[in-house]
Amino acid sequence: MSVIIGAFLVTMQHQAHRIFRMMMICALRKIKIMQGKILGEKVLFQRRFWNC
C-alpha cells in the first residue's frame, strides 16, 4: 500500500516539477518579449531623435 502511495507522490512531484518548469519558461519568454519591446521602443525613439 505504501509503495503505491510513494509511487503516486513521486509521479505527482514529477508532474508538478514539469508544470513549474513550463510556467517558468513561459514567464521568462514574456519577460524577454517585454524587454524586447522596451529595447525596440528605445531604438525607435533614438531613430526618431536622430531623424530630427
mmCIF entry with sequence, helices, sheets and N, C-alpha, C, O atoms, coordinates in Angstrom:
data_MODEL
# 
_entry.id   MODEL 
# 
_entity.id                         1 
_entity.type                       polymer 
_entity.pdbx_number_of_molecules   1 
# 
_entity_poly.entity_id                      1 
_entity_poly.type                           'polypeptide(L)' 
_entity_poly.nstd_linkage                   no 
_entity_poly.nstd_monomer                   no 
_entity_poly.pdbx_seq_one_letter_code       MSVIIGAFLVTMQHQAHRIFRMMMICALRKIKIMQGKILGEKVLFQRRFWNC 
_entity_poly.pdbx_seq_one_letter_code_can   MSVIIGAFLVTMQHQAHRIFRMMMICALRKIKIMQGKILGEKVLFQRRFWNC 
_entity_poly.pdbx_strand_id                 A 
# 
loop_
_entity_poly_seq.entity_id 
_entity_poly_seq.num 
_entity_poly_seq.mon_id 
_entity_poly_seq.hetero 
1 1  MET n 
1 2  SER n 
1 3  VAL n 
1 4  ILE n 
1 5  ILE n 
1 6  GLY n 
1 7  ALA n 
1 8  PHE n 
1 9  LEU n 
1 10 VAL n 
1 11 THR n 
1 12 MET n 
1 13 GLN n 
1 14 HIS n 
1 15 GLN n 
1 16 ALA n 
1 17 HIS n 
1 18 ARG n 
1 19 ILE n 
1 20 PHE n 
1 21 ARG n 
1 22 MET n 
1 23 MET n 
1 24 MET n 
1 25 ILE n 
1 26 CYS n 
1 27 ALA n 
1 28 LEU n 
1 29 ARG n 
1 30 LYS n 
1 31 ILE n 
1 32 LYS n 
1 33 ILE n 
1 34 MET n 
1 35 GLN n 
1 36 GLY n 
1 37 LYS n 
1 38 ILE n 
1 39 LEU n 
1 40 GLY n 
1 41 GLU n 
1 42 LYS n 
1 43 VAL n 
1 44 LEU n 
1 45 PHE n 
1 46 GLN n 
1 47 ARG n 
1 48 ARG n 
1 49 PHE n 
1 50 TRP n 
1 51 ASN n 
1 52 CYS n 
# 
_struct_asym.id          A 
_struct_asym.entity_id   1 
# 
_struct_conf.conf_type_id            HELX_P 
_struct_conf.id                      HELX_P1 
_struct_conf.pdbx_PDB_helix_id       AA1 
_struct_conf.beg_label_comp_id       SER 
_struct_conf.beg_label_asym_id       A 
_struct_conf.beg_label_seq_id        2 
_struct_conf.pdbx_beg_PDB_ins_code   ? 
_struct_conf.end_label_comp_id       ASN 
_struct_conf.end_label_asym_id       A 
_struct_conf.end_label_seq_id        51 
_struct_conf.pdbx_end_PDB_ins_code   ? 
_struct_conf.beg_auth_comp_id        SER 
_struct_conf.beg_auth_asym_id        A 
_struct_conf.beg_auth_seq_id         2 
_struct_conf.end_auth_comp_id        ASN 
_struct_conf.end_auth_asym_id        A 
_struct_conf.end_auth_seq_id         51 
_struct_conf.pdbx_PDB_helix_class    1 
_struct_conf.details                 ? 
_struct_conf.pdbx_PDB_helix_length   50 
# 
_struct_conf_type.id          HELX_P 
_struct_conf_type.criteria    ? 
_struct_conf_type.reference   ? 
# 
loop_
_atom_site.group_PDB 
_atom_site.id 
_atom_site.type_symbol 
_atom_site.label_atom_id 
_atom_site.label_alt_id 
_atom_site.label_comp_id 
_atom_site.label_asym_id 
_atom_site.label_entity_id 
_atom_site.label_seq_id 
_atom_site.pdbx_PDB_ins_code 
_atom_site.Cartn_x 
_atom_site.Cartn_y 
_atom_site.Cartn_z 
_atom_site.occupancy 
_atom_site.B_iso_or_equiv 
_atom_site.pdbx_formal_charge 
_atom_site.auth_seq_id 
_atom_site.auth_comp_id 
_atom_site.auth_asym_id 
_atom_site.auth_atom_id 
_atom_site.pdbx_PDB_model_num 
ATOM 1   N N  . MET A 1 1  ? 0.835  -1.204 0.000   1.00 0.00 ? 1  MET A N  1 
ATOM 2   C CA . MET A 1 1  ? 0.000  0.000  0.000   1.00 0.00 ? 1  MET A CA 1 
ATOM 3   C C  . MET A 1 1  ? 0.872  1.257  0.000   1.00 0.00 ? 1  MET A C  1 
ATOM 4   O O  . MET A 1 1  ? 0.667  2.156  -0.815  1.00 0.00 ? 1  MET A O  1 
ATOM 5   N N  . SER A 1 2  ? 1.836  1.319  0.906   1.00 0.00 ? 2  SER A N  1 
ATOM 6   C CA . SER A 1 2  ? 2.710  2.493  0.993   1.00 0.00 ? 2  SER A CA 1 
ATOM 7   C C  . SER A 1 2  ? 3.535  2.667  -0.282  1.00 0.00 ? 2  SER A C  1 
ATOM 8   O O  . SER A 1 2  ? 3.889  3.786  -0.651  1.00 0.00 ? 2  SER A O  1 
ATOM 9   N N  . VAL A 1 3  ? 3.841  1.541  -0.956  1.00 0.00 ? 3  VAL A N  1 
ATOM 10  C CA . VAL A 1 3  ? 4.601  1.611  -2.206  1.00 0.00 ? 3  VAL A CA 1 
ATOM 11  C C  . VAL A 1 3  ? 3.802  2.359  -3.267  1.00 0.00 ? 3  VAL A C  1 
ATOM 12  O O  . VAL A 1 3  ? 4.342  3.192  -3.995  1.00 0.00 ? 3  VAL A O  1 
ATOM 13  N N  . ILE A 1 4  ? 2.492  2.048  -3.346  1.00 0.00 ? 4  ILE A N  1 
ATOM 14  C CA . ILE A 1 4  ? 1.611  2.710  -4.318  1.00 0.00 ? 4  ILE A CA 1 
ATOM 15  C C  . ILE A 1 4  ? 1.550  4.208  -4.012  1.00 0.00 ? 4  ILE A C  1 
ATOM 16  O O  . ILE A 1 4  ? 1.670  5.040  -4.911  1.00 0.00 ? 4  ILE A O  1 
ATOM 17  N N  . ILE A 1 5  ? 1.364  4.536  -2.745  1.00 0.00 ? 5  ILE A N  1 
ATOM 18  C CA . ILE A 1 5  ? 1.294  5.942  -2.331  1.00 0.00 ? 5  ILE A CA 1 
ATOM 19  C C  . ILE A 1 5  ? 2.612  6.646  -2.658  1.00 0.00 ? 5  ILE A C  1 
ATOM 20  O O  . ILE A 1 5  ? 2.617  7.773  -3.154  1.00 0.00 ? 5  ILE A O  1 
ATOM 21  N N  . GLY A 1 6  ? 3.731  5.966  -2.374  1.00 0.00 ? 6  GLY A N  1 
ATOM 22  C CA . GLY A 1 6  ? 5.048  6.544  -2.666  1.00 0.00 ? 6  GLY A CA 1 
ATOM 23  C C  . GLY A 1 6  ? 5.215  6.816  -4.155  1.00 0.00 ? 6  GLY A C  1 
ATOM 24  O O  . GLY A 1 6  ? 5.681  7.885  -4.548  1.00 0.00 ? 6  GLY A O  1 
ATOM 25  N N  . ALA A 1 7  ? 4.828  5.830  -4.994  1.00 0.00 ? 7  ALA A N  1 
ATOM 26  C CA . ALA A 1 7  ? 4.925  5.990  -6.445  1.00 0.00 ? 7  ALA A CA 1 
ATOM 27  C C  . ALA A 1 7  ? 4.036  7.133  -6.909  1.00 0.00 ? 7  ALA A C  1 
ATOM 28  O O  . ALA A 1 7  ? 4.422  7.919  -7.774  1.00 0.00 ? 7  ALA A O  1 
ATOM 29  N N  . PHE A 1 8  ? 2.842  7.221  -6.329  1.00 0.00 ? 8  PHE A N  1 
ATOM 30  C CA . PHE A 1 8  ? 1.893  8.282  -6.667  1.00 0.00 ? 8  PHE A CA 1 
ATOM 31  C C  . PHE A 1 8  ? 2.491  9.657  -6.340  1.00 0.00 ? 8  PHE A C  1 
ATOM 32  O O  . PHE A 1 8  ? 2.419  10.590 -7.140  1.00 0.00 ? 8  PHE A O  1 
ATOM 33  N N  . LEU A 1 9  ? 3.079  9.754  -5.147  1.00 0.00 ? 9  LEU A N  1 
ATOM 34  C CA . LEU A 1 9  ? 3.692  11.018 -4.735  1.00 0.00 ? 9  LEU A CA 1 
ATOM 35  C C  . LEU A 1 9  ? 4.834  11.405 -5.666  1.00 0.00 ? 9  LEU A C  1 
ATOM 36  O O  . LEU A 1 9  ? 4.985  12.572 -6.028  1.00 0.00 ? 9  LEU A O  1 
ATOM 37  N N  . VAL A 1 10 ? 5.643  10.406 -6.051  1.00 0.00 ? 10 VAL A N  1 
ATOM 38  C CA . VAL A 1 10 ? 6.768  10.670 -6.955  1.00 0.00 ? 10 VAL A CA 1 
ATOM 39  C C  . VAL A 1 10 ? 6.266  11.186 -8.300  1.00 0.00 ? 10 VAL A C  1 
ATOM 40  O O  . VAL A 1 10 ? 6.800  12.157 -8.835  1.00 0.00 ? 10 VAL A O  1 
ATOM 41  N N  . THR A 1 11 ? 5.238  10.532 -8.846  1.00 0.00 ? 11 THR A N  1 
ATOM 42  C CA . THR A 1 11 ? 4.694  10.968 -10.136 1.00 0.00 ? 11 THR A CA 1 
ATOM 43  C C  . THR A 1 11 ? 4.070  12.353 -10.009 1.00 0.00 ? 11 THR A C  1 
ATOM 44  O O  . THR A 1 11 ? 4.214  13.181 -10.909 1.00 0.00 ? 11 THR A O  1 
ATOM 45  N N  . MET A 1 12 ? 3.384  12.611 -8.907  1.00 0.00 ? 12 MET A N  1 
ATOM 46  C CA . MET A 1 12 ? 2.778  13.920 -8.681  1.00 0.00 ? 12 MET A CA 1 
ATOM 47  C C  . MET A 1 12 ? 3.857  14.995 -8.611  1.00 0.00 ? 12 MET A C  1 
ATOM 48  O O  . MET A 1 12 ? 3.720  16.070 -9.195  1.00 0.00 ? 12 MET A O  1 
ATOM 49  N N  . GLN A 1 13 ? 4.937  14.687 -7.885  1.00 0.00 ? 13 GLN A N  1 
ATOM 50  C CA . GLN A 1 13 ? 6.051  15.619 -7.750  1.00 0.00 ? 13 GLN A CA 1 
ATOM 51  C C  . GLN A 1 13 ? 6.656  15.896 -9.116  1.00 0.00 ? 13 GLN A C  1 
ATOM 52  O O  . GLN A 1 13 ? 6.983  17.038 -9.441  1.00 0.00 ? 13 GLN A O  1 
ATOM 53  N N  . HIS A 1 14 ? 6.805  14.833 -9.920  1.00 0.00 ? 14 HIS A N  1 
ATOM 54  C CA . HIS A 1 14 ? 7.373  14.960 -11.254 1.00 0.00 ? 14 HIS A CA 1 
ATOM 55  C C  . HIS A 1 14 ? 6.490  15.866 -12.119 1.00 0.00 ? 14 HIS A C  1 
ATOM 56  O O  . HIS A 1 14 ? 6.989  16.747 -12.818 1.00 0.00 ? 14 HIS A O  1 
ATOM 57  N N  . GLN A 1 15 ? 5.180  15.640 -12.065 1.00 0.00 ? 15 GLN A N  1 
ATOM 58  C CA . GLN A 1 15 ? 4.235  16.456 -12.835 1.00 0.00 ? 15 GLN A CA 1 
ATOM 59  C C  . GLN A 1 15 ? 4.319  17.917 -12.383 1.00 0.00 ? 15 GLN A C  1 
ATOM 60  O O  . GLN A 1 15 ? 4.367  18.830 -13.208 1.00 0.00 ? 15 GLN A O  1 
ATOM 61  N N  . ALA A 1 16 ? 4.337  18.125 -11.068 1.00 0.00 ? 16 ALA A N  1 
ATOM 62  C CA . ALA A 1 16 ? 4.412  19.471 -10.520 1.00 0.00 ? 16 ALA A CA 1 
ATOM 63  C C  . ALA A 1 16 ? 5.686  20.162 -11.006 1.00 0.00 ? 16 ALA A C  1 
ATOM 64  O O  . ALA A 1 16 ? 5.661  21.338 -11.367 1.00 0.00 ? 16 ALA A O  1 
ATOM 65  N N  . HIS A 1 17 ? 6.783  19.434 -11.014 1.00 0.00 ? 17 HIS A N  1 
ATOM 66  C CA . HIS A 1 17 ? 8.064  19.988 -11.462 1.00 0.00 ? 17 HIS A CA 1 
ATOM 67  C C  . HIS A 1 17 ? 7.974  20.380 -12.935 1.00 0.00 ? 17 HIS A C  1 
ATOM 68  O O  . HIS A 1 17 ? 8.450  21.444 -13.332 1.00 0.00 ? 17 HIS A O  1 
ATOM 69  N N  . ARG A 1 18 ? 7.361  19.515 -13.739 1.00 0.00 ? 18 ARG A N  1 
ATOM 70  C CA . ARG A 1 18 ? 7.223  19.789 -15.172 1.00 0.00 ? 18 ARG A CA 1 
ATOM 71  C C  . ARG A 1 18 ? 6.366  21.028 -15.400 1.00 0.00 ? 18 ARG A C  1 
ATOM 72  O O  . ARG A 1 18 ? 6.702  21.894 -16.207 1.00 0.00 ? 18 ARG A O  1 
ATOM 73  N N  . ILE A 1 19 ? 5.246  21.095 -14.669 1.00 0.00 ? 19 ILE A N  1 
ATOM 74  C CA . ILE A 1 19 ? 4.336  22.240 -14.800 1.00 0.00 ? 19 ILE A CA 1 
ATOM 75  C C  . ILE A 1 19 ? 5.059  23.516 -14.371 1.00 0.00 ? 19 ILE A C  1 
ATOM 76  O O  . ILE A 1 19 ? 4.970  24.545 -15.041 1.00 0.00 ? 19 ILE A O  1 
ATOM 77  N N  . PHE A 1 20 ? 5.775  23.438 -13.250 1.00 0.00 ? 20 PHE A N  1 
ATOM 78  C CA . PHE A 1 20 ? 6.516  24.593 -12.733 1.00 0.00 ? 20 PHE A CA 1 
ATOM 79  C C  . PHE A 1 20 ? 7.545  25.065 -13.753 1.00 0.00 ? 20 PHE A C  1 
ATOM 80  O O  . PHE A 1 20 ? 7.691  26.262 -13.997 1.00 0.00 ? 20 PHE A O  1 
ATOM 81  N N  . ARG A 1 21 ? 8.265  24.094 -14.352 1.00 0.00 ? 21 ARG A N  1 
ATOM 82  C CA . ARG A 1 21 ? 9.289  24.430 -15.342 1.00 0.00 ? 21 ARG A CA 1 
ATOM 83  C C  . ARG A 1 21 ? 8.649  25.101 -16.558 1.00 0.00 ? 21 ARG A C  1 
ATOM 84  O O  . ARG A 1 21 ? 9.178  26.077 -17.092 1.00 0.00 ? 21 ARG A O  1 
ATOM 85  N N  . MET A 1 22 ? 7.513  24.568 -16.984 1.00 0.00 ? 22 MET A N  1 
ATOM 86  C CA . MET A 1 22 ? 6.793  25.153 -18.117 1.00 0.00 ? 22 MET A CA 1 
ATOM 87  C C  . MET A 1 22 ? 6.374  26.586 -17.798 1.00 0.00 ? 22 MET A C  1 
ATOM 88  O O  . MET A 1 22 ? 6.503  27.479 -18.635 1.00 0.00 ? 22 MET A O  1 
ATOM 89  N N  . MET A 1 23 ? 5.870  26.798 -16.580 1.00 0.00 ? 23 MET A N  1 
ATOM 90  C CA . MET A 1 23 ? 5.458  28.133 -16.156 1.00 0.00 ? 23 MET A CA 1 
ATOM 91  C C  . MET A 1 23 ? 6.647  29.083 -16.138 1.00 0.00 ? 23 MET A C  1 
ATOM 92  O O  . MET A 1 23 ? 6.543  30.231 -16.571 1.00 0.00 ? 23 MET A O  1 
ATOM 93  N N  . MET A 1 24 ? 7.786  28.592 -15.632 1.00 0.00 ? 24 MET A N  1 
ATOM 94  C CA . MET A 1 24 ? 8.995  29.411 -15.578 1.00 0.00 ? 24 MET A CA 1 
ATOM 95  C C  . MET A 1 24 ? 9.443  29.798 -16.978 1.00 0.00 ? 24 MET A C  1 
ATOM 96  O O  . MET A 1 24 ? 9.777  30.956 -17.229 1.00 0.00 ? 24 MET A O  1 
ATOM 97  N N  . ILE A 1 25 ? 9.450  28.828 -17.896 1.00 0.00 ? 25 ILE A N  1 
ATOM 98  C CA . ILE A 1 25 ? 9.853  29.099 -19.277 1.00 0.00 ? 25 ILE A CA 1 
ATOM 99  C C  . ILE A 1 25 ? 8.917  30.135 -19.894 1.00 0.00 ? 25 ILE A C  1 
ATOM 100 O O  . ILE A 1 25 ? 9.359  31.058 -20.578 1.00 0.00 ? 25 ILE A O  1 
ATOM 101 N N  . CYS A 1 26 ? 7.623  29.969 -19.643 1.00 0.00 ? 26 CYS A N  1 
ATOM 102 C CA . CYS A 1 26 ? 6.615  30.899 -20.165 1.00 0.00 ? 26 CYS A CA 1 
ATOM 103 C C  . CYS A 1 26 ? 6.863  32.305 -19.617 1.00 0.00 ? 26 CYS A C  1 
ATOM 104 O O  . CYS A 1 26 ? 6.828  33.283 -20.365 1.00 0.00 ? 26 CYS A O  1 
ATOM 105 N N  . ALA A 1 27 ? 7.112  32.401 -18.317 1.00 0.00 ? 27 ALA A N  1 
ATOM 106 C CA . ALA A 1 27 ? 7.359  33.694 -17.677 1.00 0.00 ? 27 ALA A CA 1 
ATOM 107 C C  . ALA A 1 27 ? 8.620  34.333 -18.251 1.00 0.00 ? 27 ALA A C  1 
ATOM 108 O O  . ALA A 1 27 ? 8.638  35.534 -18.522 1.00 0.00 ? 27 ALA A O  1 
ATOM 109 N N  . LEU A 1 28 ? 9.675  33.536 -18.438 1.00 0.00 ? 28 LEU A N  1 
ATOM 110 C CA . LEU A 1 28 ? 10.924 34.065 -18.990 1.00 0.00 ? 28 LEU A CA 1 
ATOM 111 C C  . LEU A 1 28 ? 10.705 34.589 -20.402 1.00 0.00 ? 28 LEU A C  1 
ATOM 112 O O  . LEU A 1 28 ? 11.242 35.632 -20.776 1.00 0.00 ? 28 LEU A O  1 
ATOM 113 N N  . ARG A 1 29 ? 9.906  33.853 -21.192 1.00 0.00 ? 29 ARG A N  1 
ATOM 114 C CA . ARG A 1 29 ? 9.601  34.304 -22.558 1.00 0.00 ? 29 ARG A CA 1 
ATOM 115 C C  . ARG A 1 29 ? 8.882  35.631 -22.522 1.00 0.00 ? 29 ARG A C  1 
ATOM 116 O O  . ARG A 1 29 ? 9.204  36.536 -23.292 1.00 0.00 ? 29 ARG A O  1 
ATOM 117 N N  . LYS A 1 30 ? 7.903  35.759 -21.627 1.00 0.00 ? 30 LYS A N  1 
ATOM 118 C CA . LYS A 1 30 ? 7.137  37.010 -21.505 1.00 0.00 ? 30 LYS A CA 1 
ATOM 119 C C  . LYS A 1 30 ? 8.060  38.154 -21.130 1.00 0.00 ? 30 LYS A C  1 
ATOM 120 O O  . LYS A 1 30 ? 7.943  39.251 -21.675 1.00 0.00 ? 30 LYS A O  1 
ATOM 121 N N  . ILE A 1 31 ? 8.988  37.906 -20.191 1.00 0.00 ? 31 ILE A N  1 
ATOM 122 C CA . ILE A 1 31 ? 9.939  38.936 -19.766 1.00 0.00 ? 31 ILE A CA 1 
ATOM 123 C C  . ILE A 1 31 ? 10.823 39.337 -20.954 1.00 0.00 ? 31 ILE A C  1 
ATOM 124 O O  . ILE A 1 31 ? 11.077 40.521 -21.177 1.00 0.00 ? 31 ILE A O  1 
ATOM 125 N N  . LYS A 1 32 ? 11.288 38.334 -21.713 1.00 0.00 ? 32 LYS A N  1 
ATOM 126 C CA . LYS A 1 32 ? 12.136 38.613 -22.872 1.00 0.00 ? 32 LYS A CA 1 
ATOM 127 C C  . LYS A 1 32 ? 11.379 39.439 -23.896 1.00 0.00 ? 32 LYS A C  1 
ATOM 128 O O  . LYS A 1 32 ? 11.929 40.380 -24.469 1.00 0.00 ? 32 LYS A O  1 
ATOM 129 N N  . ILE A 1 33 ? 10.120 39.091 -24.129 1.00 0.00 ? 33 ILE A N  1 
ATOM 130 C CA . ILE A 1 33 ? 9.292  39.835 -25.088 1.00 0.00 ? 33 ILE A CA 1 
ATOM 131 C C  . ILE A 1 33 ? 9.135  41.277 -24.607 1.00 0.00 ? 33 ILE A C  1 
ATOM 132 O O  . ILE A 1 33 ? 9.271  42.217 -25.389 1.00 0.00 ? 33 ILE A O  1 
ATOM 133 N N  . MET A 1 34 ? 8.846  41.443 -23.309 1.00 0.00 ? 34 MET A N  1 
ATOM 134 C CA . MET A 1 34 ? 8.688  42.784 -22.750 1.00 0.00 ? 34 MET A CA 1 
ATOM 135 C C  . MET A 1 34 ? 9.980  43.585 -22.888 1.00 0.00 ? 34 MET A C  1 
ATOM 136 O O  . MET A 1 34 ? 9.953  44.750 -23.283 1.00 0.00 ? 34 MET A O  1 
ATOM 137 N N  . GLN A 1 35 ? 11.116 42.955 -22.561 1.00 0.00 ? 35 GLN A N  1 
ATOM 138 C CA . GLN A 1 35 ? 12.413 43.613 -22.685 1.00 0.00 ? 35 GLN A CA 1 
ATOM 139 C C  . GLN A 1 35 ? 12.663 44.001 -24.137 1.00 0.00 ? 35 GLN A C  1 
ATOM 140 O O  . GLN A 1 35 ? 13.154 45.094 -24.421 1.00 0.00 ? 35 GLN A O  1 
ATOM 141 N N  . GLY A 1 36 ? 12.321 43.100 -25.053 1.00 0.00 ? 36 GLY A N  1 
ATOM 142 C CA . GLY A 1 36 ? 12.482 43.361 -26.478 1.00 0.00 ? 36 GLY A CA 1 
ATOM 143 C C  . GLY A 1 36 ? 11.659 44.559 -26.906 1.00 0.00 ? 36 GLY A C  1 
ATOM 144 O O  . GLY A 1 36 ? 12.127 45.403 -27.671 1.00 0.00 ? 36 GLY A O  1 
ATOM 145 N N  . LYS A 1 37 ? 10.416 44.635 -26.407 1.00 0.00 ? 37 LYS A N  1 
ATOM 146 C CA . LYS A 1 37 ? 9.548  45.767 -26.738 1.00 0.00 ? 37 LYS A CA 1 
ATOM 147 C C  . LYS A 1 37 ? 10.142 47.064 -26.224 1.00 0.00 ? 37 LYS A C  1 
ATOM 148 O O  . LYS A 1 37 ? 10.158 48.070 -26.933 1.00 0.00 ? 37 LYS A O  1 
ATOM 149 N N  . ILE A 1 38 ? 10.635 47.045 -24.982 1.00 0.00 ? 38 ILE A N  1 
ATOM 150 C CA . ILE A 1 38 ? 11.225 48.241 -24.374 1.00 0.00 ? 38 ILE A CA 1 
ATOM 151 C C  . ILE A 1 38 ? 12.451 48.666 -25.182 1.00 0.00 ? 38 ILE A C  1 
ATOM 152 O O  . ILE A 1 38 ? 12.617 49.845 -25.493 1.00 0.00 ? 38 ILE A O  1 
ATOM 153 N N  . LEU A 1 39 ? 13.312 47.697 -25.520 1.00 0.00 ? 39 LEU A N  1 
ATOM 154 C CA . LEU A 1 39 ? 14.500 47.998 -26.310 1.00 0.00 ? 39 LEU A CA 1 
ATOM 155 C C  . LEU A 1 39 ? 14.100 48.529 -27.676 1.00 0.00 ? 39 LEU A C  1 
ATOM 156 O O  . LEU A 1 39 ? 14.690 49.488 -28.174 1.00 0.00 ? 39 LEU A O  1 
ATOM 157 N N  . GLY A 1 40 ? 13.091 47.903 -28.286 1.00 0.00 ? 40 GLY A N  1 
ATOM 158 C CA . GLY A 1 40 ? 12.594 48.342 -29.589 1.00 0.00 ? 40 GLY A CA 1 
ATOM 159 C C  . GLY A 1 40 ? 12.106 49.776 -29.528 1.00 0.00 ? 40 GLY A C  1 
ATOM 160 O O  . GLY A 1 40 ? 12.383 50.572 -30.425 1.00 0.00 ? 40 GLY A O  1 
ATOM 161 N N  . GLU A 1 41 ? 11.374 50.107 -28.462 1.00 0.00 ? 41 GLU A N  1 
ATOM 162 C CA . GLU A 1 41 ? 10.875 51.469 -28.293 1.00 0.00 ? 41 GLU A CA 1 
ATOM 163 C C  . GLU A 1 41 ? 12.041 52.454 -28.157 1.00 0.00 ? 41 GLU A C  1 
ATOM 164 O O  . GLU A 1 41 ? 12.018 53.542 -28.732 1.00 0.00 ? 41 GLU A O  1 
ATOM 165 N N  . LYS A 1 42 ? 13.056 52.056 -27.389 1.00 0.00 ? 42 LYS A N  1 
ATOM 166 C CA . LYS A 1 42 ? 14.234 52.918 -27.218 1.00 0.00 ? 42 LYS A CA 1 
ATOM 167 C C  . LYS A 1 42 ? 14.917 53.154 -28.553 1.00 0.00 ? 42 LYS A C  1 
ATOM 168 O O  . LYS A 1 42 ? 15.298 54.277 -28.882 1.00 0.00 ? 42 LYS A O  1 
ATOM 169 N N  . VAL A 1 43 ? 15.069 52.065 -29.328 1.00 0.00 ? 43 VAL A N  1 
ATOM 170 C CA . VAL A 1 43 ? 15.712 52.169 -30.641 1.00 0.00 ? 43 VAL A CA 1 
ATOM 171 C C  . VAL A 1 43 ? 14.890 53.080 -31.549 1.00 0.00 ? 43 VAL A C  1 
ATOM 172 O O  . VAL A 1 43 ? 15.441 53.946 -32.229 1.00 0.00 ? 43 VAL A O  1 
ATOM 173 N N  . LEU A 1 44 ? 13.566 52.883 -31.557 1.00 0.00 ? 44 LEU A N  1 
ATOM 174 C CA . LEU A 1 44 ? 12.689 53.717 -32.377 1.00 0.00 ? 44 LEU A CA 1 
ATOM 175 C C  . LEU A 1 44 ? 12.812 55.176 -31.959 1.00 0.00 ? 44 LEU A C  1 
ATOM 176 O O  . LEU A 1 44 ? 12.903 56.071 -32.799 1.00 0.00 ? 44 LEU A O  1 
ATOM 177 N N  . PHE A 1 45 ? 12.812 55.401 -30.642 1.00 0.00 ? 45 PHE A N  1 
ATOM 178 C CA . PHE A 1 45 ? 12.923 56.765 -30.122 1.00 0.00 ? 45 PHE A CA 1 
ATOM 179 C C  . PHE A 1 45 ? 14.241 57.406 -30.576 1.00 0.00 ? 45 PHE A C  1 
ATOM 180 O O  . PHE A 1 45 ? 14.263 58.559 -31.008 1.00 0.00 ? 45 PHE A O  1 
ATOM 181 N N  . GLN A 1 46 ? 15.337 56.644 -30.472 1.00 0.00 ? 46 GLN A N  1 
ATOM 182 C CA . GLN A 1 46 ? 16.644 57.149 -30.884 1.00 0.00 ? 46 GLN A CA 1 
ATOM 183 C C  . GLN A 1 46 ? 16.645 57.459 -32.375 1.00 0.00 ? 46 GLN A C  1 
ATOM 184 O O  . GLN A 1 46 ? 17.183 58.482 -32.800 1.00 0.00 ? 46 GLN A O  1 
ATOM 185 N N  . ARG A 1 47 ? 16.044 56.578 -33.167 1.00 0.00 ? 47 ARG A N  1 
ATOM 186 C CA . ARG A 1 47 ? 15.984 56.797 -34.616 1.00 0.00 ? 47 ARG A CA 1 
ATOM 187 C C  . ARG A 1 47 ? 15.219 58.072 -34.926 1.00 0.00 ? 47 ARG A C  1 
ATOM 188 O O  . ARG A 1 47 ? 15.653 58.893 -35.733 1.00 0.00 ? 47 ARG A O  1 
ATOM 189 N N  . ARG A 1 48 ? 14.072 58.225 -34.271 1.00 0.00 ? 48 ARG A N  1 
ATOM 190 C CA . ARG A 1 48 ? 13.256 59.426 -34.467 1.00 0.00 ? 48 ARG A CA 1 
ATOM 191 C C  . ARG A 1 48 ? 14.064 60.663 -34.074 1.00 0.00 ? 48 ARG A C  1 
ATOM 192 O O  . ARG A 1 48 ? 14.069 61.678 -34.770 1.00 0.00 ? 48 ARG A O  1 
ATOM 193 N N  . PHE A 1 49 ? 14.744 60.540 -32.937 1.00 0.00 ? 49 PHE A N  1 
ATOM 194 C CA . PHE A 1 49 ? 15.533 61.661 -32.430 1.00 0.00 ? 49 PHE A CA 1 
ATOM 195 C C  . PHE A 1 49 ? 16.619 62.047 -33.440 1.00 0.00 ? 49 PHE A C  1 
ATOM 196 O O  . PHE A 1 49 ? 16.828 63.226 -33.728 1.00 0.00 ? 49 PHE A O  1 
ATOM 197 N N  . TRP A 1 50 ? 17.303 61.028 -33.971 1.00 0.00 ? 50 TRP A N  1 
ATOM 198 C CA . TRP A 1 50 ? 18.376 61.309 -34.923 1.00 0.00 ? 50 TRP A CA 1 
ATOM 199 C C  . TRP A 1 50 ? 17.827 61.779 -36.254 1.00 0.00 ? 50 TRP A C  1 
ATOM 200 O O  . TRP A 1 50 ? 18.489 62.536 -36.964 1.00 0.00 ? 50 TRP A O  1 
ATOM 201 N N  . ASN A 1 51 ? 16.611 61.336 -36.607 1.00 0.00 ? 51 ASN A N  1 
ATOM 202 C CA . ASN A 1 51 ? 15.996 61.786 -37.851 1.00 0.00 ? 51 ASN A CA 1 
ATOM 203 C C  . ASN A 1 51 ? 15.652 63.263 -37.778 1.00 0.00 ? 51 ASN A C  1 
ATOM 204 O O  . ASN A 1 51 ? 15.654 63.952 -38.798 1.00 0.00 ? 51 ASN A O  1 
ATOM 205 N N  . CYS A 1 52 ? 15.357 63.755 -36.583 1.00 0.00 ? 52 CYS A N  1 
ATOM 206 C CA . CYS A 1 52 ? 15.082 65.175 -36.400 1.00 0.00 ? 52 CYS A CA 1 
ATOM 207 C C  . CYS A 1 52 ? 16.371 65.947 -36.658 1.00 0.00 ? 52 CYS A C  1 
ATOM 208 O O  . CYS A 1 52 ? 16.385 67.174 -36.562 1.00 0.00 ? 52 CYS A O  1 
# 
